[in-house]
Amino acid sequence: MSGEPLKRKMPSSLLLSEIREQPDVLRRLMEREMGRVQRIAALIRARDARYVLIAARGTSDNAARYAQYLFGARNGLTVALAAPALYTRYHAPPRMDGALVIGISQSGASPDIAAVIEEGRRQGCLTLTITNAPASPLAAAADEVILLHAGEEQSIAATKTYTAQLMALAMLSAALADGERELLAEVPAQIEEALQAAAAPVVEAAERLKAADRCVVIGRGYNYATAFEIALKLAELTRIVAEPFSSADFLHGPIALIERGFPAIVVNPSGRVYDEVSEVEQEMIARGASPVVLSDRADAAGREPTIALPGGVPEWLSPLVSVAPGQLLAYHLSVARGFDPDQPRGLQKVTRTM
Amino acid sequence: MSGEPLKRKMPSSLLLSEIREQPDVLRRLMEREMGRVQRIAALIRARDARYVLIAARGTSDNAARYAQYLFGARNGLTVALAAPALYTRYHAPPRMDGALVIGISQSGASPDIAAVIEEGRRQGCLTLTITNAPASPLAAAADEVILLHAGEEQSIAATKTYTAQLMALAMLSAALADGERELLAEVPAQIEEALQAAAAPVVEAAERLKAADRCVVIGRGYNYATAFEIALKLAELTRIVAEPFSSADFLHGPIALIERGFPAIVVNPSGRVYDEVSEVEQEMIARGASPVVLSDRADAAGREPTIALPGGVPEWLSPLVSVAPGQLLAYHLSVARGFDPDQPRGLQKVTRTM
């Protein structure tokens, strides 16, 4: 305590606190919204929606990508991702009858997402907003609202509102399917476990990736969304151009990019697409690359994953868990590259796209 | 003619011939398939499809992205892009009733695309295949087929089959809308004009980009697909990690990446989203970058585009024209970086994803 206080080398980071807050956020969300979600599920069943149309941007769009697999595989619903420009730029909203229309937005302030919801209402669809902002225009526009209760998200890069959006979707899916709701309650502890296990390996992985200015992130199925979201965090926080790929598309073409030292992240928890995503990993290694692998199991050659995910997470809930170490990795990479993870250059928190 | 013949410095490239063949391919396609497309449009109207579900991968997926804006803005149809893994990996095909189901594949040989078409038929949907391969499994699986008549595509990177897919979709859209069919006939000459005008500037742009190992490609609305397709050609042919962005998403977050010298391509023909995409260009320039701009007009500050597109192309057809100089740029970049554009390392022509 003598003299000038030390300049903090590692400032207490809002982003880091928000990453760590996620288990509590999800517990609160389940506690406060499960009843309402049950009621909304009953409404959806009564309306016999033929398909789901989701409008979202950025991080929320990645939550929509998760919904594509979740509602598809578990609820038998085809999910279309809306092209908001049709509503706001081309003034030619397409036919939406028979659709359940969902708008996802942390801030609830995006005019183009609201335009899709409003048109859905005009066309007589059931409309639902998933947002962290109860008093937002998007919440006001929809018939029904699921609130995230994530508390204010102060850092520019969304983390806790992303996993909360995934949880809201998973709650809705479970309510529609009338099953396995009890598995949801285990997710917060699984995220805690994932963050704890990742603490040291992400620092190492950040060292390995810190000189990169490009990177590919691979996932498939449920975790296609995770690949997109990790790539987005890298772009926002580290200025690395990170391109997400489905393993299927990647093997077909862009695998050509891979050579010794090529930076790559592979998201591969246990599940139906494990073997296929593992094949990409093998192929990368055969070409001399050393991908950062997130998984809960060793591969066929006995190699342990770079970042160990907790075991026993059902595949449909794995995106809520596997993204967490990716967020942590993006945080450490941001610091390792000398940036401020709380205030990435040039980013605005709220999208106001028309 | 004395002594040893010179080793050709610029080998005659299959890719280059196929890029140049595009106007003829499109003329042939219109001539041979317009009648059939009219008949298919009548069937679609009779079935009163509520929405369109498209299954496609890679380049064909970018054609599907074009269809999202085309069918949305001009035919009032919401377009969903299928997640093939739901059909082949999760064995949980979602409900498709009310959908027109379209499979797009150059080779017609992708088992996962065929699985979506087969399930669509099983569920009683009208199904349509758009392919270059009349005897393919995908052609056999669907109720209706539009053939591309592009001739064999010998180079690994798809070019003429991409624009032929766009044309097939544009023909179908025009037939459904019962209007402006005559504009289609002007596209081949517009592509010729675009290729001619681009001949010198793409060589210069390739010089400017050749040291890059990452790049962003910006587009919105109809030309969101073009941004994706140019990025894919760059990844396939030049090993540059090229990430496509909608101007809306880019302004909100990844603009943070941009600094002096950052390699960027902006696709911005005249149309409803011109001003917004132009704003990204201005913002990039303000941050010290010098994007390669494809446009048919000078910007608000009077700057001429790097690569001039022909004027007078209606926005809904502009993706057929604006992609051509992008293909040429990818070709020249490939050569400038010392690769063989006809045989990019590690690529297979036919996707056999399950």
Chai-1 contact restraints between the chains, C-beta under 6 A:
chainA,res_idxA,chainB,res_idxB,connection_type,confidence,min_distance_angstrom,max_distance_angstrom,comment,restraint_id
A,R50,B,G98,contact,1.0,0.0,6.0,A-B,restraint_1
A,G58,B,D249,contact,1.0,0.0,6.0,A-B,restraint_2
A,G58,B,H252,contact,1.0,0.0,6.0,A-B,restraint_3
A,G58,B,G253,contact,1.0,0.0,6.0,A-B,restraint_4
A,Q68,B,A83,contact,1.0,0.0,6.0,A-B,restraint_5
A,G72,B,A83,contact,1.0,0.0,6.0,A-B,restraint_6
A,G72,B,L86,contact,1.0,0.0,6.0,A-B,restraint_7
A,G72,B,P94,contact,1.0,0.0,6.0,A-B,restraint_8
A,A73,B,L86,contact,1.0,0.0,6.0,A-B,restraint_9
A,A73,B,Y90,contact,1.0,0.0,6.0,A-B,restraint_10
A,A73,B,A92,contact,1.0,0.0,6.0,A-B,restraint_11
A,G76,B,P94,contact,1.0,0.0,6.0,A-B,restraint_12
A,G76,B,R95,contact,1.0,0.0,6.0,A-B,restraint_13
A,L77,B,P94,contact,1.0,0.0,6.0,A-B,restraint_14
A,T78,B,A80,contact,1.0,0.0,6.0,A-B,restraint_15
A,T78,B,P94,contact,1.0,0.0,6.0,A-B,restraint_16
A,A80,B,T78,contact,1.0,0.0,6.0,A-B,restraint_17
A,A80,B,A80,contact,1.0,0.0,6.0,A-B,restraint_18
A,A83,B,Q68,contact,1.0,0.0,6.0,A-B,restraint_19
A,A83,B,G72,contact,1.0,0.0,6.0,A-B,restraint_20
A,A85,B,G221,contact,1.0,0.0,6.0,A-B,restraint_21
A,L86,B,G72,contact,1.0,0.0,6.0,A-B,restraint_22
A,L86,B,A73,contact,1.0,0.0,6.0,A-B,restraint_23
A,R89,B,G221,contact,1.0,0.0,6.0,A-B,restraint_24
A,R89,B,R272,contact,1.0,0.0,6.0,A-B,restraint_25
A,R89,B,V273,contact,1.0,0.0,6.0,A-B,restraint_26
A,Y90,B,A73,contact,1.0,0.0,6.0,A-B,restraint_27
A,Y90,B,R272,contact,1.0,0.0,6.0,A-B,restraint_28
A,A92,B,A73,contact,1.0,0.0,6.0,A-B,restraint_29
A,P94,B,G72,contact,1.0,0.0,6.0,A-B,restraint_30
A,P94,B,G76,contact,1.0,0.0,6.0,A-B,restraint_31
A,P94,B,L77,contact,1.0,0.0,6.0,A-B,restraint_32
A,P94,B,T78,contact,1.0,0.0,6.0,A-B,restraint_33
A,R95,B,G76,contact,1.0,0.0,6.0,A-B,restraint_34
A,G98,B,R50,contact,1.0,0.0,6.0,A-B,restraint_35
A,G98,B,G98,contact,1.0,0.0,6.0,A-B,restraint_36
A,D213,B,R214,contact,1.0,0.0,6.0,A-B,restraint_37
A,R214,B,D213,contact,1.0,0.0,6.0,A-B,restraint_38
A,R214,B,R214,contact,1.0,0.0,6.0,A-B,restraint_39
A,R214,B,V241,contact,1.0,0.0,6.0,A-B,restraint_40
A,G221,B,A85,contact,1.0,0.0,6.0,A-B,restraint_41
A,G221,B,R89,contact,1.0,0.0,6.0,A-B,restraint_42
A,A235,B,P254,contact,1.0,0.0,6.0,A-B,restraint_43
A,E236,B,G253,contact,1.0,0.0,6.0,A-B,restraint_44
A,R239,B,L257,contact,1.0,0.0,6.0,A-B,restraint_45
A,V241,B,R214,contact,1.0,0.0,6.0,A-B,restraint_46
A,V241,B,V241,contact,1.0,0.0,6.0,A-B,restraint_47
A,V241,B,E243,contact,1.0,0.0,6.0,A-B,restraint_48
A,E243,B,V241,contact,1.0,0.0,6.0,A-B,restraint_49
A,E243,B,E243,contact,1.0,0.0,6.0,A-B,restraint_50
A,A248,B,T353,contact,1.0,0.0,6.0,A-B,restraint_51
A,D249,B,G58,contact,1.0,0.0,6.0,A-B,restraint_52
A,H252,B,G58,contact,1.0,0.0,6.0,A-B,restraint_53
A,H252,B,T351,contact,1.0,0.0,6.0,A-B,restraint_54
A,G253,B,G58,contact,1.0,0.0,6.0,A-B,restraint_55
A,G253,B,E236,contact,1.0,0.0,6.0,A-B,restraint_56
A,G253,B,L347,contact,1.0,0.0,6.0,A-B,restraint_57
A,P254,B,A235,contact,1.0,0.0,6.0,A-B,restraint_58
A,I255,B,G346,contact,1.0,0.0,6.0,A-B,restraint_59
A,A256,B,P344,contact,1.0,0.0,6.0,A-B,restraint_60
A,A256,B,R345,contact,1.0,0.0,6.0,A-B,restraint_61
A,A256,B,G346,contact,1.0,0.0,6.0,A-B,restraint_62
A,A256,B,L347,contact,1.0,0.0,6.0,A-B,restraint_63
A,L257,B,R239,contact,1.0,0.0,6.0,A-B,restraint_64
A,R272,B,R89,contact,1.0,0.0,6.0,A-B,restraint_65
A,R272,B,Y90,contact,1.0,0.0,6.0,A-B,restraint_66
A,V273,B,R89,contact,1.0,0.0,6.0,A-B,restraint_67
A,P344,B,A256,contact,1.0,0.0,6.0,A-B,restraint_68
A,R345,B,A256,contact,1.0,0.0,6.0,A-B,restraint_69
A,G346,B,I255,contact,1.0,0.0,6.0,A-B,restraint_70
A,G346,B,A256,contact,1.0,0.0,6.0,A-B,restraint_71
A,L347,B,G253,contact,1.0,0.0,6.0,A-B,restraint_72
A,L347,B,A256,contact,1.0,0.0,6.0,A-B,restraint_73
A,T351,B,H252,contact,1.0,0.0,6.0,A-B,restraint_74
A,T353,B,A248,contact,1.0,0.0,6.0,A-B,restraint_75
